[in-house]
Amino acid sequence: MAMGGNWMRESNCEQAIKQQTEPKTRQDWIAHSLIDLQSDFLVRSTVVLDAMREEAEASTRMYIEKMLDAQRSYPPNERGSISVRVRRSAKSGPGMFQIEWYRVKGRKRTHYLKRGKDRDGKIRHGYSIRSFGQLTGWEKDLIDRHEPRFAQMRAIQSHLSQIRMRLRMIDQEFKAPLKTMKFASLDDPNDE
């Protein structure tokens, strides 16, 4: 028989009925709720990341179109060599992607630019203007138009990734065996 109380009213009853495994104890309910939380977050964050990736790819296409137009209309010394790409990483979590700026150095050679590190030694979410080196005027304008949003997307991805990691840690903690504490008996004269 299922336990009552406020903690049961907050449960996902529809899913419990579907699975035909109604939680029997508060601990079972907590375990099911943590699994649901992790699963729901993964699904929803992946949907958000997919939408962000589509936006990043559209922005990248706009940048590349403007870059190609500029390369056709400017003399060789003003054509620029900075480009950007969006790619999925095999090592990243579901929905995660990377937005990377690079310099073209010939037909088949590219040099990916580094974002640098912040004061804490962590890789920054955004590129500093120094990361790009020598730029033409039109490149600066395009980068200024696109990079702030790209940096925001990188930051959001980082936070979502940290939440996913924390949810896994919560799950591991909940599944870990409880450590027993050994207290000395107050009545036992040998325990001093």
Disulfide bonds with the S-S distance in Angstrom:
none
